């Protein structure tokens, strides 16, 4: 069952926001999502990246 309390308080980023934070191209972030390297949730035609997933991606990316 989906816990709506956590869903409402979680912070989500757009692909554009993540690209800007990491100083990479929009398409680079999109490819990470398509390749399964970065978890994202599709909201209509747009993707949203949960703050927790973004942090995990950064930890895993830096540990390699």
URWO-V647228 format. One record per helix or strand of 2 or more residues. SS is the DSSP state (H for helix, E for strand). FROM is the first residue (numbers start at 0). TO is the last residue. If there is no record, write none. Layout:
# URWO-V647228
ss: [SS	SS]
from: [FROM	FROM]
to: [TO	TO]
This chain:
# URWO-V647228
ss: [H	E	H	H	E	E	H]
from: [3	11	14	25	40	45	50]
to: [8	12	21	33	42	49	62]
